[in-house]
Amino acid sequence: MATYLQGVTDFIPQFQPFQPDLNFYGNVLQTKQTQYDNNWKALNNMYSKYYYAELTRDKNVASRDAFIKDAQFNLKRISQLDLSLEQNVRQATQVFRPFYENKDLMKDMAWTKNRNTELAGADSFRNSLDPEMNKKYWEPGVQEIMYKTEEFKNATDEEAMSFANVKYTPNVDILGRANEIAKDFGDVQSVTISGDNRWVIKTKNGEQLEEPLEKLFQARLGSDPSVQAYFKTQAYVERKNYAEYNAAQFNGDKNAAEMSYLQDKFNVMKIKNQAAYKQMQEQSVVYDNKIADIKGQIDAGNKDPKLKKALDQYLMNKEINDQVLERVKKENDLFNSNQGADQNNPYGDIKSFRYKVDSGVAADLMSKKLGEAAHVYAFRNYFQDMDANPYQVNNEKYAQNLSLMNKKYQNEAALAEYKAGLKQKLDDRKYKLDAGTHYLNEKGELVEKFDQAHFFTEVLDAGTATSKTNLRAENEVVQQRYTQNYAVPYFNTMMRVLTEGSTAGAKLTQKKINYIINGNEDKYADLNKWAKQIQSNPNTFLADKVGINWMKAINTRFKTFVSENSELSSIKNVQDQLATTSTKFDDYLLFLGESKKFERDLATGVEKELARQGIKGANLLYDEKGNKRNEKQFFEALMKSGQLSKEEMDNINRIKRETANRTGKNIIIDAATRGMTPFDITDKALAFIGKGIANADRIGPGNWLDQIIESKLYGDYYKEAITAASQIVSDPTVVSKITGRKTIPGLEKMSDGSGMFGKAQFTVINPKSSWGTYHYGQVLNNIRSQDLGDAKNITLSIGGISQSGAGDKISDDTTRAILAELQRSMDAAPKGFNFRLGVAPIAMNNAGKSAYIFQLPPELIDKITGKVNDKGGVEGGLLSPRQAKQLMENGLSVIMNRKAFNSDMYNSMFVDPLAAYVDRDNTYSWSDPTDSRYKIDISQSSIGGDGSYQMDYSLPVFDTETNTWQIGNYTTIADNAKQNLSDLRDNIIQGFNGAKQVNNQRVNGY
């Protein structure tokens, strides 16, 4: 049962109505509301942060959008929760957990936010009103951020996670910074003496400051991180711009464009960097040597204050140089380290390649910029002044005084020399006038008499000139001369090269010689046989047997061999001879072509004329080359052509048959038995044939033909044709009609066009003229070298050089006496004692004869003429009056065989072979075998007299102003050039060689 506790007073509460604490409730509710609002705001911020977050990478944007879409249901449920409760807030936060636990999203949000912050900073620089802040903005800094954004956007997930935040690189005022450094460095002054020692030159700044200032900028600014960042940004943007703007050249592939940029820059910068590194090392050594030298002078006791100043300058320059050298060494190591085998990417991975190329480009940009700054500020406060060197002033005053003294003496000596020269000139003038070698023209000028200093041609009197001459025979004589003078020297040189070359080494084998001579390696060429035939009868062998085409082929093959084997000693030994004889031989071939054409045309015309006259075998007198057949060749052709009668052919066939069937012994016995005579055309002819047969082996086709030729029955055929042909070729009218020419190639100068060769070449011999005495001496020596008593080969005539005139002969003793008296008169040299000396190409109607002609002065002829006495006889003197008259009219003619003539006067009658070719209405053309722009064309000229030629030549000239080739065309008229036209041509070619050297110098820039 219930009991009460003792000592405890009962308390019975009193019940009152409930009174709520509204303030408390209000505070609680406000607290809850505040908690709800804060938590809602936090969740809303989180939602906004993720929902509206700015992202760069497309993948992350897609991930975020997918998350928001998936979170919509949970977000609606969260909105019904009491967010004032912490557990509800934690539950709501879990909705965003997949987002903030996504590292890629969070990296992208942070990276993009940083990018925007940097762009905003750059924009603030651009819009700033503060000039110093505004200078920090530049477009490449923003371009770098945009290119980095593109790289981050296109990176892989792994690359994106490690992608560094971008940072805006502020612009750097390089020139401004350089200006401050230059101001701190100060000015450089120097004093030098000019090269001629005349001026003391004081220079402030300028070129002497440029190099140390550039190295100082590199040392100070090159190590500044902000400057380095500035140029690295430039390099990076340059690379990205190249890839962006040149991708089209690589089919739109930016990576390929970028790789091309990296390869090109790497190759160029590696070379430049190596060169710079080497130069800096060498400069450092130079500074070391100069410092050591100056220190040595100071230690040796030299107290010159300039040495201390120079030492300090070199030490400073050395320090600056070594600072730059250290940076350049790092760059050089960068270019040469860790290079793989891939030539397109020497560093293997693209990141290293980009980094090293960008670093190199940045260094190059920095060097260029700092170099420009150094050039600009080196000439700040530039000043140069020149004062006369007082020591040199004194030296020059002394030298001038000495020079004045010397000049005075020189002037006095020059005056004396002038007076002596003037006297000599006046004496020489008087001497020449007195000697008759010169005369005064209307202006009072001293003029040389043409006929006493030149050769001239004149037509001889009818009785003195030759009668008609066989032009064909004369053509052959001229051919012989040209062959001897122009072809033989070339072939002699060729034979020497081939002979010596075949024994000197293996390069010139017999097969090679066979090919050069015959064009066939297997056809043997006997050089000894060739040499003998060239020496014994060069024209017959070379011009007729070998012929022009074969000689041209040999010439081409030999020249090719020489050009390909110029190192052979046999060629080196005769280089000069080859150069001279080869060109002359080319001219000879041109002449020979015209000479042979004249022969062919003449032969064709003669045969037609003979046929018109009804002469048997007229068309067979010459072969297809225009060469005259001998009697044996003529009858062979006659029989082959079938122009003989049946009876004639029967007799010939019978002789052939019987000759072939009998031995020589039987023929002789049979002939003796029957009493045959050699000229019987029947069986008796066999006896004559037998005389030429030693045994049966010698019986052949030639033996019977020889007998037929010598028989009387057929002998008149050939003789008749030859006689008629000789008359035709001696008739200039017929020759002109046949060939279109009245002269033969090479002797146009001496022919009067009548076929008589009625011209002779003369000059006036004045004993006081060097020209006259030279040529007279040559001719006299030529005559004295001959046996004038040899009447068979030499004719001494006072009746002229015609066959009939040459009959008026004088003795060799009389001739020698006349020439001796002439020499005595010349030695005495009275005023006006002149006579004419001439030479004629043909004498006594014989192509093998020429003549010297002495046309003596009347006083000499009177002196050597005897007097008629009362009884009609002649007393004294060398000549009778009749002979004296003939000598006066015709002169003294010394007629000799052509081969005996040896003088310049005689040689000058024959024109240059090149002139002989052009004189036949041909145009000569030459072009350089190594450069066809060098050209020469030579033709007869209508300007000037006979023997004038127009020489047109062109050559390239390199214009250094336009760097283009210009072709220069030139024309010159060569007068009186029949004897030296080829020499004038060779002079132009020599001029071409000089022009080539000048052009090469212009092209190569030195």
Long-range contacts (C-beta under 8 A, 24 or more apart in sequence): 32-84, 33-84, 35-83, 35-84, 35-85, 36-82, 36-83, 36-84, 39-83, 39-84, 39-88, 39-89, 39-92, 40-83, 42-89, 43-78, 43-83, 43-89, 43-92, 43-93, 46-93, 46-96, 47-75, 47-96, 50-96, 50-99, 50-100, 53-105, 53-109, 54-109, 54-112, 54-113, 54-116, 55-105, 55-108, 55-109, 55-112, 56-108, 56-111, 56-112, 56-115, 56-149, 56-152, 56-153, 57-104, 57-108, 57-152, 57-153, 57-155, 57-160, 58-153, 59-104, 59-157, 60-104, 60-105, 60-108, 63-102, 63-104, 63-105, 64-99, 64-105, 67-98, 67-99, 67-102, 71-95, 71-96, 103-161, 104-157, 104-160, 104-161, 107-160, 107-161, 107-163, 108-160, 110-165, 111-152, 111-160, 111-163, 111-165, 111-166, 114-165, 114-166, 115-145, 115-148, 115-149, 115-165, 115-166, 118-145, 118-166, 118-167, 118-168, 119-145, 119-168, 121-168, 122-168, 125-170, 135-171, 135-173, 136-170, 136-171, 137-170, 137-171, 138-170, 138-171, 140-169, 140-233, 140-234, 140-237, 141-168, 141-169, 141-170, 141-171, 141-233, 142-168, 143-237, 143-240, 143-241, 144-168, 144-169, 144-233, 144-236, 144-237, 147-236, 147-237, 147-240, 169-229, 169-230, 169-232, 169-233, 170-226, 170-230, 171-230, 172-226, 172-227, 172-230, 174-221, 174-227, 174-230, 174-369, 174-370, 174-373, 175-373, 175-376, 177-221, 177-224, 177-227, 178-217, 178-221, 178-370, 178-373, 178-374, 178-377, 179-377, 181-216, 181-217, 181-220, 181-221, 182-213, 182-377, 182-380, 185-213, 185-216, 187-381, 188-212, 193-389, 194-386, 194-389, 197-389, 197-392, 197-395, 198-388, 198-389, 198-392, 198-396, 199-386, 199-387, 199-388, 199-389, 199-392, 200-386, 200-387, 200-388, 200-389, 201-384, 201-385, 201-386, 202-383, 202-384, 202-385, 202-386, 202-387, 203-383, 203-384, 204-381, 204-382, 204-383, 204-384, 205-378, 205-379, 205-380, 205-381, 205-382, 205-383, 206-378, 206-379, 206-382, 206-384, 207-378, 209-378, 210-374, 210-375, 210-378, 211-374, 212-316, 212-317, 212-320, 213-374, 213-377, 213-378, 214-370, 214-371, 214-373, 214-374, 214-375, 215-317, 215-320, 215-321, 215-323, 215-324, 216-320, 217-370, 217-373, 217-374, 218-320, 218-323, 218-324, 218-327, 218-366, 218-367, 218-370, 219-320, 219-323, 219-324, 221-366, 221-370, 222-324, 222-327, 222-366, 222-370, 223-323, 223-327, 227-366, 228-362, 228-366, 231-362, 231-363, 231-365, 231-366, 231-369, 232-358, 232-359, 232-362, 234-361, 234-362, 234-365, 235-357, 235-358, 235-359, 235-361, 235-362, 235-365, 236-358, 238-361, 239-265, 239-354, 239-357, 239-358, 239-361, 259-344, 259-345, 261-357, 262-345, 262-353, 262-354, 262-357, 263-344, 265-357, 265-360, 265-361, 266-335, 266-346, 266-353, 266-356, 266-357, 266-360, 269-335, 269-357, 269-360, 269-361, 269-364, 270-335, 270-336, 270-360, 272-364, 273-328, 273-331, 273-332, 273-335, 273-360, 273-363, 274-332, 274-335, 276-328, 276-367, 277-325, 277-328, 277-329, 277-331, 277-332, 280-321, 280-324, 280-325, 280-328, 281-325, 283-321, 284-318, 284-321, 284-322, 284-325, 287-314, 287-317, 287-318, 287-321, 288-318, 290-314, 291-315, 291-318, 327-363, 331-359, 331-360, 331-363, 334-359, 334-360, 335-360, 431-768, 432-768, 434-831, 435-766, 435-768, 435-769, 435-829, 435-831, 436-766, 436-768, 436-831, 436-832, 436-834, 437-766, 437-768, 437-769, 449-764, 451-762, 451-763, 451-764, 452-763, 452-764, 452-765, 452-766, 452-769, 452-771, 452-772, 452-834, 453-769, 453-771, 454-763, 455-761, 455-762, 455-763, 455-905, 455-908, 456-761, 456-762, 456-763, 457-749, 457-750, 457-759, 457-760, 457-761, 457-762, 458-759, 458-760, 458-762, 458-838, 459-752, 459-758, 459-759, 460-758, 460-759, 460-760, 460-800, 460-801, 460-840, 461-800, 461-889, 461-890, 462-758, 463-799, 463-800, 463-802, 463-805, 463-889, 463-890, 464-800, 464-801, 464-802, 464-805, 464-889, 464-890, 464-891, 465-756, 465-757, 465-758, 465-800, 465-801, 465-802, 466-756, 466-757, 466-758, 466-801, 466-802, 466-803, 466-840, 466-842, 466-843, 466-844, 466-845, 467-756, 467-802, 467-803, 467-804, 467-845, 468-730, 468-731, 468-732, 468-754, 468-755, 468-756, 468-845, 469-730, 469-755, 469-756, 469-757, 469-842, 469-845, 469-846, 469-847, 470-726, 470-729, 470-730, 470-847, 471-602, 471-729, 471-730, 471-732, 471-735, 471-744, 471-755, 472-599, 472-602, 472-628, 472-729, 473-729, 473-847, 474-744, 474-747, 474-757, 474-842, 474-847, 475-595, 475-598, 475-599, 475-602, 475-744, 475-745, 476-539, 476-847, 477-847, 477-848, 477-898, 478-595, 478-744, 478-745, 478-746, 478-747, 478-910, 479-539, 479-543, 479-592, 479-595, 480-538, 480-539, 481-746, 481-898, 481-910, 482-588, 482-591, 482-592, 482-595, 482-746, 482-910, 482-913, 483-538, 483-539, 483-542, 483-543, 483-588, 483-592, 484-538, 484-539, 486-581, 486-584, 486-585, 486-587, 486-588, 486-591, 486-913, 487-538, 487-542, 487-543, 487-551, 487-585, 487-588, 487-592, 488-534, 488-538, 488-542, 489-577, 489-581, 489-584, 490-581, 490-582, 490-584, 490-585, 490-588, 491-530, 491-534, 491-542, 492-531, 492-534, 493-574, 493-577, 493-578, 493-581, 494-554, 494-558, 495-527, 495-530, 495-531, 495-534, 496-570, 496-574, 497-558, 497-562, 497-568, 497-570, 497-571, 497-574, 497-578, 498-527, 498-570, 499-527, 499-570, 500-569, 500-570, 500-573, 501-565, 501-568, 501-570, 501-571, 504-568, 504-569, 504-570, 505-568, 507-565, 507-568, 508-565, 508-568, 508-570, 512-561, 515-557, 516-554, 516-557, 516-558, 516-561, 517-554, 519-553, 519-557, 543-592, 543-595, 543-596, 544-625, 544-627, 547-625, 548-589, 548-592, 548-593, 548-596, 551-589, 551-592, 552-589, 555-582, 555-585, 555-586, 555-589, 583-982, 583-986, 584-913, 584-982, 587-912, 587-913, 587-914, 587-917, 587-982, 588-913, 590-913, 590-914, 590-916, 590-917, 590-922, 590-924, 591-745, 591-746, 591-913, 591-914, 591-916, 591-917, 593-917, 594-745, 594-916, 594-917, 594-920, 594-922, 595-744, 595-745, 595-746, 595-916, 596-625, 596-626, 598-739, 598-741, 598-744, 598-745, 599-625, 599-626, 599-627, 600-625, 600-626, 601-626, 601-738, 601-739, 601-740, 602-626, 602-729, 602-735, 602-738, 602-739, 603-627, 603-628, 604-738, 605-728, 605-734, 605-735, 605-737, 605-738, 605-739, 606-725, 606-728, 606-729, 606-738, 609-724, 609-728, 609-734, 609-738, 610-721, 610-724, 610-725, 610-728, 613-724, 615-720, 615-721, 615-724, 616-643, 616-717, 616-720, 616-721, 617-641, 617-643, 617-717, 617-718, 617-721, 618-721, 621-721, 621-722, 621-725, 628-725, 631-709, 631-718, 632-705, 632-706, 632-709, 634-717, 634-718, 634-721, 635-705, 635-708, 635-709, 635-714, 635-717, 635-718, 636-705, 638-717, 648-713, 648-714, 651-681, 651-713, 652-704, 652-708, 655-685, 655-686, 655-689, 655-704, 655-707, 655-708, 656-701, 656-704, 658-683, 658-686, 659-686, 659-689, 659-699, 659-703, 659-704, 659-707, 660-699, 660-704, 662-686, 662-690, 662-699, 663-693, 663-695, 663-696, 663-699, 664-690, 664-693, 664-694, 664-695, 664-696, 664-698, 664-699, 667-693, 679-711, 679-712, 681-711, 681-712, 681-713, 685-711, 730-755, 731-755, 732-756, 741-920, 745-916, 745-917, 745-919, 745-920, 746-910, 746-911, 746-913, 746-916, 747-841, 747-909, 747-910, 747-911, 748-911, 748-916, 748-919, 748-978, 749-909, 749-910, 749-911, 749-946, 749-947, 749-978, 750-840, 750-841, 750-909, 757-840, 757-841, 757-842, 759-840, 760-838, 760-839, 760-840, 760-851, 760-853, 761-838, 761-839, 761-840, 761-905, 761-908, 761-909, 762-836, 762-837, 762-838, 762-853, 762-855, 763-836, 763-837, 763-838, 763-905, 764-834, 764-835, 764-836, 764-837, 765-826, 765-834, 765-835, 765-836, 765-837, 766-834, 767-826, 767-827, 767-829, 767-833, 768-829, 772-837, 773-826, 775-837, 775-903, 775-904, 775-905, 776-826, 776-837, 778-903, 778-904, 778-905, 779-837, 779-839, 779-852, 779-903, 779-905, 780-819, 780-823, 782-852, 782-900, 782-901, 782-902, 782-903, 782-906, 783-819, 783-852, 783-894, 785-902, 786-896, 786-900, 788-812, 788-815, 788-816, 788-894, 793-896, 793-897, 793-900, 794-894, 794-895, 794-896, 795-843, 795-844, 795-893, 795-895, 796-892, 796-893, 796-894, 796-895, 797-890, 797-892, 797-893, 797-895, 798-879, 798-883, 798-886, 798-887, 798-890, 798-891, 798-892, 798-893, 799-886, 799-890, 800-890, 800-893, 801-840, 801-843, 801-844, 801-851, 801-853, 801-893, 801-895, 802-844, 802-845, 803-844, 803-845, 803-846, 805-890, 806-843, 806-844, 806-893, 806-895, 808-883, 808-886, 808-890, 810-879, 810-883, 810-892, 814-878, 814-879, 815-892, 815-894, 817-864, 817-878, 818-854, 818-856, 818-864, 818-878, 818-892, 819-854, 821-860, 821-863, 821-864, 821-878, 822-854, 822-856, 822-860, 825-860, 825-863, 833-857, 833-859, 833-860, 835-860, 836-891, 837-905, 838-891, 839-901, 839-903, 839-905, 839-906, 839-909, 841-909, 841-910, 843-893, 843-895, 844-895, 847-898, 848-897, 848-898, 849-895, 849-896, 849-897, 849-898, 850-895, 850-896, 850-898, 850-901, 850-906, 851-893, 851-894, 851-895, 851-896, 852-893, 852-894, 852-896, 853-891, 853-892, 853-893, 854-891, 854-892, 854-893, 854-894, 855-891, 856-887, 856-891, 856-892, 858-888, 861-887, 861-888, 908-979, 911-978, 911-979, 911-981, 912-977, 912-978, 912-979, 912-980, 912-981, 912-982, 912-983, 913-982, 914-938, 914-981, 914-982, 914-985, 915-947, 915-949, 915-977, 915-978, 915-979, 915-981, 915-982, 918-949, 918-981, 919-978, 924-985, 926-985, 926-989, 928-992, 931-956, 931-996, 933-965, 933-967, 934-992, 934-995, 934-996, 936-985, 936-988, 936-989, 938-981, 938-985, 941-973, 941-974, 943-973, 944-973, 944-975, 945-975, 945-976, 947-975, 947-976, 947-977, 947-978, 948-973, 948-974, 948-975, 948-976, 948-977, 949-973, 949-974, 949-977, 949-981, 950-974, 951-984, 951-985, 951-988, 953-988, 955-992, 955-995, 956-999, 957-995, 957-999, 958-999, 958-1002, 958-1003, 960-1002
